Amino acid sequence: MTQSKGVTRRTFLKGAGAAALGASATALASCQPAAPAAPAATAVPAAAATKAPVVLKGAKVNWLGGPWSFLPELDPVIDTFCNDWAKQNNVTLTFEREATNLNAKIQTAIETGSGANIIQLANPPATFAKSLADVTEVATFLGAEGGGYLPAGPFQCTSAGKWIAVPLGQHNWFINYRQDWLKEEGVDKFPDTWEEALALGKKLKAKGRPFGMTLSDKAGGDGNAAPYLILWAFGAKEFNPDGSLALDSKETIAALEFAIKLHNEAGDPGEVAYDDGANNAGFLAEKISMTANVNTIYLPALKNTPKVAAGMNHALPPKGPAGRFGACTLPWWGVLNHTKGADLDAAKDMIKQFFSMANMSKFYKAGQGYILPVLPKYESADIWPADPKLAIAKEMFKLALPAGYALPNQTKLSGLMQEKVMVGKLFSQACSTGNARAALDGVLKEINDLKLLS
């Protein structure tokens, strides 16, 4: 799947692998293009809290992160294990979940040097690099256990030759579609190419069943994924491997012009301003026939709108001129570097124990494909959804790429672009105005302004 200017998916695998150093306690876990297969015994042991060294007794760990509001079953998995670990090791552990003001609370902890020790976030850790402790030893241990991180792990979570965060996993965006409505058009499954999807979408929109892609900067999750499925498929990318911007290209214009056509001829008019819940709500209300999302449409549908669940399915993103691409974001845990002594040892050990395969498997399984691993040995583990309509998760976990993937590592600028949903804004502006060139010029100016912050 060739990218513009010679960057291929293989280049990403090779480049990200080179960014991970060694496999000793003082080096990064190696990231290989081809992951080793798991042992014959594929079941992961039941979750268990491992006792930490005696020196942890009396330590304090304050955990700060957002709730898993789209899949609340995940919060108890974290709480149960970590509270048990804390009890066994006589560590005082507190959880604080902040749904609306998380970034501000993290910033306060950084500025005051107090409060939170462990933070859970999906924004790129590169933007917090100066405030995060070195967790290379933890990541190296986990990488060795899991067969070496897939490239997205070290790409996002390493900086200046060390791990500054540990990836919790990856969110992968599938195509969610109404299979029953497609069959009314004589189509059994979602089209394999974007051009074929456009042709189908025209028919569906004519019947009041438009697509609902999140071509928007109002959604920190979907807006940082859905536009990339088109951008990369047309051979465009955000950066060159040397760190220079690559958006100003004929491939980007081609992607935007296609998106404008897709929006006008097949899309919901409101998709250019969707927030992260809008496409979920539209799909569940039977107002749209397709969107890019994780499994947080299907799982609620099973409980609340069984007609929608019965009629829908999932597919890989369509191919474009440059091939088929998936997009992912990587939530992570990191330790703020004001954490010292026994508190630092305890924070690292809690991450190490919870993220180990014996325990993290329960988290992945509870997510039913909502969060996928970044360690290849999980491919043969008992964590994958049993529901055939979610089987796509296993195909996606090695397909999806993170934003800025052509870089050797995520940079502060690429991280800021993700935080500000700049590619989502690019597509929103283009589709709203119908002018690809003007939208690109405007967003490039804003990105140049972001350079001053990086």
N, C-alpha and C positions, 0 to 999 in steps of 0.2 A: 504494500500500500504506500505508494510513493508520495512524498510531500514536496512542496515547492522548494527549489534551491537544493535538492538532493537530500533533504532530511527525511529519513524513513522511520517507520516504527522500529526497525532493527537498529537504526542509529540511536534511537532513544534508549533501547535496551542496553546497547553497548556503552553509551555515554553515562547512563545512570549507574551501570555496573562499575565503571571506572571511578565514579565519584565515591563509592563505598570502599573503604580501605581495610584490608586485612580481616582477620577474625580473632584477634587476641583481645585481651581486656583493655588495651589502650588503643585499639584500632576499630574502625567501623566494620559492621557485618558486610560480607561480600554480597554483591547483588548480581546474580548471573542471569543471562538471557534465557537459558533453558533450565528450569528447576528440576532437581532430582525427584524421582518418584517416592512416594511414601512407602514405608515398610508394609509387608503383607498384612499385618494386624492393623486394620484401619480404624477401629473404634478408639475414640479418645477417652481416657479414664474419667471417672466421675470427678466433679469439682471437689477440691479439698484445700483447706488452708494450711500452708506449710509454716511451721514455726521459724521465726527469724532469730538472729543472734540475741543473746541475753542483753547486749548493750542497748537494744531498742527500748527496754523497759523504762517507762517514764517519759518517753518521747511524745510529742504532740504533732498531729497532722490535721491541717484544715484543708478540706477539698472544696473547690468552687467550680461550678459548671452549670450549664443549662439543663433543664429536664428534657427527656426524650419525649417531647409532647406528641409527636406523630406516632410513636410506638412506646407507650408508657410501660409496657411489660419489661423494658430493658433496665429501668431504674432499680427495681428490686433485685435484679441479678447482681448489679454492682454493690448495692447496700448489703445484701446478705453475705457475700463473700468478704467484703472489706471490714464489716463490723465483726465478723467471726475472727478474721485475721488480727484485728486490733485487740480483741478480747484475749486471744491466746498469747499475745505478745505484750500485754499491759501497756498498750499505746492508746492515748486519748485521741479519738478520731471524731471530727465533726464534718457534716455535709451541709453545704449551702447551695441550693439550686435557685438560680436567678433567670427568669424567662425573658425579661424585657431590658434589663440594664447590665447585662453580663460584662460587656467590654468596659464600661465605666467602673465597675467594681474591681475588675482585674487591674485597670490602670491605677486605681486608688491603692491597691495592695502593692503595686510596683513602686509608686511614689512614696508611700509611707514606710515601705520595708516591713510590713506587718500584715497579719491576717492570713490570706490564702497561701498555702504551700504548693499543693497540686492544683493545676487548672486543667479543665476539659474544654476544648474549643475546636471549632472547625476552620476559623480564619487561619491563614498561613502562619506558622511559627516564625518564619523569617522576619516578620514585622515586630516580633518580640525578642529577637535573638540576643540582644544585650541584657535581657532580664531573665533569661532561662539558664538553669544549671546544666552542666555537662552530664548527660545520662548515657554516655557511650557504653559503659559497662553493662547497663541493663539491656540496651538494644542489642549489643553483641551477643549476650546470653540468649535472648529470645530469637534472634536471627539464626544462631547456630541450631537451636532446638527445632526451628520451623523450616530449615532447608535453605536459608538465605532469602532476604527480603526481595519481593518483586520490586522493580525499578521505582515505582511511585513512592515507596517508603523512604529510602534515602534521599530521593529527589526533594521531597518536601521537608523532611525532618532532620537533615544535616546542614551544618553551616561551619565554614572554616575548619573542615576536617574533623568535626565531632558531631555527635547526635545531640540535638538540643530539645528533642521531644521524641515520644514513642507513639507511632501510629496505632490508633485503636482499631482501624480497619479502613474500609473505603465504601462510600456510597456510590453506587453505579446506577446510571439513568437508563432504564429500559423504555422501549416504545410500548405504551399502554394503548390498546385499541379495542373497539367494539367488533369482535369477530362476527357476531350475528348480523350486524349491519353490513359488513363487507360481503357476507354471503348473499345478501339481497342484491348486491351488485355483481354477483357471479365470481367473487374473489374469495378464496379459501383462507388466505393468510396475508399479513401485511406485506406490501410490496418490498422488493429487495433493493430498489434504487430510489433516490429522491425524485427523479423525473417520473417514475411510475407512481410514486406516492402523490405527486402533484396531480397527475391525471385522475387518480381515484378521488383525491380530495375535492376536486371540482364537482364531481358527481354527488358526493356526500353533502357538500355545502349547498348545492342546489335543492337538496331535500331538507335543509335546516339542520344538518349534522356536520358542522365545520370541524376542522382540526383546532386544537388549542395548545399550540406550542408556547412556552414561556419565553417570548422574545422581548425581555423586559429587564430593567435594572432595579426593579422594586422587589426582587426575590433573590435573597442571598444564596439560596440553594439552587433552585431550578434555573435562575437567571445566570448562574455560573456553570451551567451544564448544557441546557438545551441549545443555546446558540452555537456552542462548540461542535455539536454533532453535524451542523451544516458547515461551519467555518473550516474545520479540518477536512471534511469530506471533499471540499472543493480545492484542497491543496494549500490553503492559507494557514498561517500560524502567527502567534503574537511576537515571538522572538527568534533571532538567529542564535546558534550555539555560542557565538562570541558575546552575547548579551545585548546586541543592538536590536532595535525594534524592527519587526518584519511585517507589520500590519499594512503598511502602505505598499500594496502589491496588486497586480491584476487579478490574482487569485482571491484576495479579499473582496474586491469589487464584484467578481463573479459570484461569490458566496452571498453577498448582500443583495445583488440583483435577483438571484434565485429566491432568497428569503422574501423579498418584496412581492415577487410573483406568488409565492406560496401563501403569503399573508392575504394578499388581495383576492386571490382566486379560490383559496381553499380554507383560509383561516378565520377564526373568530375575531371580529374587529377589536375586542378588548384585550387580546393576548399581548399587545405591546405595553400593557401596564399591569399585567398579572403580578400579584404577590405570590408567596410560596403556597398559599392555600387556595388560590383562585382556580387553578386547573383541577385540583382535587374536587372542589365543590362543583365545578362545571361538569366534570365527567360523571360524578355520582348523581347529579341532577339530570343526566342524559341530554345535556346541551352541547357537548362536544364528542367527537368520535375517536379522537386520538390526542395523546399528549406524551411528553417525555417525563417520566417520574420513576421513583423507586417503587416499592410495593405498598405504599401508603394510600393508594386508592383501592387496590384489590382487597387488602385485609379488612378495612372497615366495611367494604361492600359485602363481604362474606357474612358479617354480623348484621348489617343494617339495611342493605339493599341487595338482597340475593338475586334479583333479576339482573342487575348490573354485573354482579360477580359471575353469574352463569353465562352472560353474553360476551364478556371481555376476555382478552388474552394478552400476552406479552411477546415482544419480538426484539431482535437485535436492531440497532439503528440502521437505516438504509445506507447503501453505498452511494458515493458521489464519484466525480472524475478521478479523485485521488485515492479512492478506496472506502472502506468501512472503518469508522472510529467510534469508540465509546468515550464517555467523559466521566470522571470521578472527582469527588472531593474527599479529603482524608481528615476526619476528626482525630484528635490526638490528646494525649496527656503530657504535660510538662511540669517541671518543678521550678518555681520562682527562686532566683538565686540569692534572695535574702535568707533562705532556709539553710540553717547551719547545724553542725554537730549531729547529735542523735536524731534530731528532727529530720535532717537531710537523709540520714541512713534509713530512717523509717519510711520516709516518702518513697525513696527509691525501691526499698524492699517490697512495699505494698504494690507498686506498679509491676515489679518483676514477678511477684507471685500471682497477681490477678491476671496479668497478660500471658502467663504460661499456658501452653496448649491444654493442659488438664482443666484449667479453669475458664479460659476465654472461650472454649468450645461451647459452654453453656450460654454465654452471651450471644455468640453468633447464631446458635440454634434458635434462641428465643426471638431473634430478629427476623427469621424466615427469609433471608435475602436482603434485609434492610441495610445491614452492614456486612460487607464481605471481607475476608481476610486479605492480608498482604504478605502472607507466608505460604509458599507453595505446598508444604506438606498437608495443609488443610484440604487440598483437592481430594484426598482419599479419606478424609475424616468424616465422621457421622455428624455433620453440621448443616447439610444442605437441605433445602425445603423438600418435603415429600410430595407436596402438591405439584402435579405436572404443569400447572399454569405458572409456577414460579421456577421451573427447571432452568429457565434462561439465566438465572443467577450464576450458575456454575460456568456457563459460557462467557459471561461478562467479566468475571473477576480478573481474567488475564488480558482482556481486550481494552479496557478503559484506561485512558491517560489523564494525568492531572493538567490543569491549566499551566501554560508556559513550558510544556514538556521538552521543547527543543533545547532548553538551557541545561547545562550540566547539573545545576541545583537551582531551586527556587531562590529568587533574590528578593530584596525588600521591595523593589519596584514591581515585580510580578505579583508579590503578595498584596501590595496596595491596590493593584489593578483588580485583583480578585475581591478584596474587601469592598471596593467601590463599584463592583460589578460593571466594569468598563466595557467588556465585550457584550454583555446584555444591553448596556446603554447604546452601543454601536448599532445593534440590530433593531432596538426599539426606535431609535432616531431614523434609521433608514426606512423601516417599514411604515412609520408614521408619516413621513414626508414623501416617500417614493424617490428620494434622491440619495443614492449610495455614496457618491463622491462628497457631497456636502456633509453627510453624517460622518464619514471617515475623517474628513478634515477637522471637524469639530471635536471628535473624540481624541484624535492625535494631539490636538492642542491641550486638552485636559490631561493626557498622559504625560506630555512634556512638563506640565505644571507639577504633576506628581513626582517627577524626577527630583524636584527641589526638596522633597520630603524624604528622599531615599539616599 
